[in-house]
Amino acid sequence: MARVSIVILNFNGRHFLEQFLPTVKKYSVGYEIVIADNNSADGSVEYLRTSFPEIRLIPFDQNYGFCGGYNKALFQLDSKYFVLLNSDIEVTKNWVEPLIDLFEKDDKIAAIQPKLLDYKSKKKFEYAGGAGGFIDKYGYPFCRGRIFDSIEIDEGQYNDTKEIFWASGACLFIKAELFKLYSGFDEDFFAHMEEIDLCWRMKQDDYKIMYCADSEIYHIGGGTLAYSNPRKTYLNFRNSLLVLIKNLPSEELIWKLLFRWMMDFVAIIKFALSGHFKDAFMVVKAHFYILLNLNKNLNKRSDKLKIKKHLAGIYPKFLLFSYHIARVRKFSDLKY
């Protein structure tokens, strides 16, 4: 059994493999590296077979998305720890060891993320994970180092080890037995926010999600689906609601879901008034999906869901108010 398997899910990302895979290999000596390919059409598989024949390759017959691709790959592996690594990431020396050491100090740690910085501007935190993921009382996710589109400069303010709410799927260290125990990612998410759902499910059973600044990596972001792509708008709005439907306690579900629907209606108007009609349509489409699949997703709810007043990583206020009205731009200014 491999101790650590570093698994990169690829879809038409040959240029990223050419750019970053040599560094991953250089700084991951002694660990298994696996590439799972979502039926790429850009010569990725041929490149890997020719240039990296020593790396294990798992090719798929179609694009199963982020969730399905990782599930199909990871359930084939026999390891103690999985490292899910985006193909558009530059790793650094000693990027694996601090997180594995942290796992082995506490049996209740389920998942960890390193510090994620912006590859294109290396003094800034990266949008997809920053210094650890959090969520507000209404389900709006954010990070230390990034609140909505406001991104902080890394000045050492988050050079710590801290319990968080969710660890970024861009570079997710997770205990293999727990990934399998919780059936991996929910494949209905396809991509985006699936890691929040998985982390929330594990936290309900009192497992810890951690951030460790002793490891730094640099992420390009938007490599497979650009941030401006309306498809990303659809997935973000839809999956944000799916996370709530699956994980909120019954006492909170209805009123918080109604509140989110009201906020999303405001977002539709804002998109339309600013000329982003495709994005407005995608929000409407996301809500139709939720309504048409409501029973299916309600059936995924655990019978163990309960209110935990001090669940680490939940901001007990309304983040949109803090951001737009109180003009908070830094995590440290949230004061909670």
N, C-alpha and C positions, 0 to 999 in steps of 0.2 A: 504493500500500500504506500503510495506517495504521501509524504508529509504535507506538501503544499503543491497545489496545481494552479498555475496562472493561466486563466482561460480568456482568450480574446475572441470575441464574436465579430466576424467580418461580413460586410455586405458592400461589394464594389468599392473596397477601400485599399486597393493594391498600393496606391501612392502613399497611404499612411503606413502600410506594412513595410514598404521600402524605406521610409523615413525613420520609423520608430522601432521596428522589430529588432534591428541589430543592437540597439541600446538596451531593450528589455532582456535580450539574451546575455549581454555583457554583465548586467547588474543583477542577474537572477540565477547565478551559477548554483547548482545543487537542487534546483526546483524544477518540477515538470512544467513545460510550456505547451499549451494546447491551443490550436486555432480551430474554431468552429466556423464553417463558412455557410452563409445563408443563400446558397445558389448564386454566387456572384457571376456577372457576365463581363468582367473587366480583366480576365486573365489572372485573378488572384490565386486560384488553385494551382494553375500551372507554374506560377512564380514560386509559390511555396514549395512545391514538389521539386523544383529545380534548384532553388537557392537555399532552402532550409529542409533538406530531406530528413534531418534528425529530429525535427519538431513534429509532434503528433498532429495530424490533420483529420478533422471530422467534417466531411462535406455533406451538405443536405441537398435534397431534391427540389426544394423550393425555399422561399423566404418566409421563415416562421416568426419574424419579428424579433425584437429584443427578448421578450419573455419566453416565447416558444423555443427560440434558438438556444438560449441558455439552459432552459429546462432539459431539452433533448440532449445537450452536450453533457451537462453536469451529472445527470442521472446515469451516464455511462462511466463515470470516473469513480475510482475508489481512493479517496484522499481524506486526510484529517481536516485540512483547511482548503477552501476555494478562494481564489482571488479573481474577481470579475474585473477585467481591465479593458477599457475602450481602446480601440485601435489608434485613436488620435491623441495619445498621451505619451509624453516623454518622461520616463522614470529617471531616478537619480540613484547614486550609490547608497547602499544600505536602506533601500526603500521598503523591503519586506520584513526584515528582522525585528524592528521595534514593535510592529503590530502583532507579530506572532508571539513575541515575549509577553505582550500585554494580555493576549488570550490566556496564556498559561499561568498567569497570576490570579485569574478569577474565573471560576467555572460558569458564572452567570453572564459573562460577556458572550453575546451571540454574533455581533457584527461590529466592524470598525472601519473607519475611513481615515486616510491620511489628509494632510493639508493639500488642497487643490488650488493651484495658482494658474493664472492665464499664460498660456504659452506665448501669445503675441505681445503681452505686456507683463513681464514676469514679476513685477512688484505689486500687481493687483491680484485679488482673489478671483477665482473663476466662478462663473454664474452657476454651474451645475452642482456645486457642493461646498465651495468655500472652506470654512473651518468647522463644518458640521451642520446638519440640517435640523430645523425647528419647525413648529407649526403653531398657528394661532387657534383660538377657541372655536373658530368657524371653519377651520380646515385649510387656511391659506398657508402654504409652505414658504419658508425663507431660510436663510443661512446666516451664520456668523460670518460677516464679511460681505453679505449681499442681501439687501432688502428690496424686493421687486427689481427694478433696473438700476438701483444705486449700489455701486460696487466700491468697496473700500480698498485702500492701499495697505499692503501687508507691512506693518511696522513692528511686528513682534507682539501685537496686542492679544493674539490668540495662540501663543506658543505654550500650550498646556495640553494636558490630557483631561478630557471632560466627557461626562455622559451627555448625550444628545438625543433627539427624537428619531431622526432617520439618517442613515449613512448613504452617501451618493452612490448610485449604480455605475457612475463613471469609473470608480475604483472602489469596489466593495470587497472587503475581506469578511468571510463568513464561515462559521463552523459547518462543515459538510453535513454532519448528521442532523443539524437543525434545518439546513436548507431542505433536506429530503423529508424530514419529519413534518415540516409545514407545507409540503408539496410544491416547494419552489415558488416561482412567480405565478400570479394569476394571468393566464394567457389571454383572457379577454381584454386585458389592458393593452396588449400588443407592444406598446412602448410608452414610456413616460409615467412616472409616479408609481410604478410597480414596486420600487424599493421602499417607498413610504408605506404602502400597504403591507408588505412583508415585515418591515420593522415594527409597525403598529401591532400586527398579530403576535409577534414574539414578545413585545413589551407587555401585552395583556397577560402573559404568563410569567411576568416579572424578570424577563431577561433584559440585559443592558445593551444599549447601542452606544458605541464610544467613538470619540475623535482623538487622534494621536498626532501631535505636531512634529514628532521626531522623524516623521517621514514626509517628504515633499515631492510632489509630482506636478507636471505642467500639462494642462489640457487645452486643446484647441477649441473644442465644443462645436456643436452643430455640424459635425462631420458627415453624418448620414442624412440628417434632416435639418435644413437651415432654420435658425430661430425665426426667420421672417416667413417661413412656409405656412400657408393656411392650414395644412394638414397637422402641423404641430399645434396650432390654436385649437383645432378640434380635439386632439388627443389630450391636451392639457385641461381643457374645460370639462370634457367627458370624464376623464380619469380622476379629476379632483372630486367630482361628485361620487364616483364609484368608491373611492377611498372612504368617504363619509358613510355611504350606505352600508358598506361592509363592516365598519369598525366603530361607529358611534354607539354608545349605549342607548337602549330604547327610550329612556327618559329624555334624551336630547335630540334624537334623530329627526323627528318630524319638524320641530320648530327651527332647527338649524338648517335643515334641507330647504325649507320654505324661504328662509332668509337668504341662503345662497342663490336660490332661483331668482329672488328679487335683485340681488347684486349682479347676477349674470344678465338680467334684462337691462340694467343700467349699462353694462359693458357692450351689449348689442347696440344700444343707441349711440354710445360713444364711438364705436367702430364705424357705424353708418355715417355719423356726422363728420367724421374725419376722412371719409372716402374709402375706408377699408371694408368694402362690401363683402368680399370673400370671407374675411374674418368674422364679420357679423353673421353671415350665413352658416359658418362652421359652428358658432356657438348655438344657433338654433338647431342645427343638425345634432349636436352633442346632446341637447335636451330631448330631442325626439328619440334618440337611442336610449337614454335613461328611462323614459316613459315606456317604451316598447319592451324593455328588458328588466323592468323593475322587479317583477316576481322572481325572475332568475337570480338576480343579485341579492335580493332579500334572503333567499334560501342559502346564500353563502355565509350568512352571519353566524358567528359562533354563539352557542347558548351560554357561554361564559362571559359575555360582554357586560361590563359594569363600570360605573363611574369611579374613577380613581382621581381624587382631588389633587394629588401631588405627583402625577405622572411626569417624569422628567422630560423637559423639552417642549412643553405646551405653554405658549404665551397666553395668559389668561384674559387678554383684552382683544380688541378688534384691530387687526394690523392695518387695514385700509384707513381707518380713522387716524391711527398713529402716524401713518406715512403721509397722507394727503392733507389732513387738518393740522395735526401737531407738528408736521414737517420733520419727523424723525428720519434720519438717513443712515445712522450707524446702529449696529446691534447694541453697542454699549449704552446708547441713549434710550433704549427701551426701558431700562431700569425695572427689572423684575427678577 
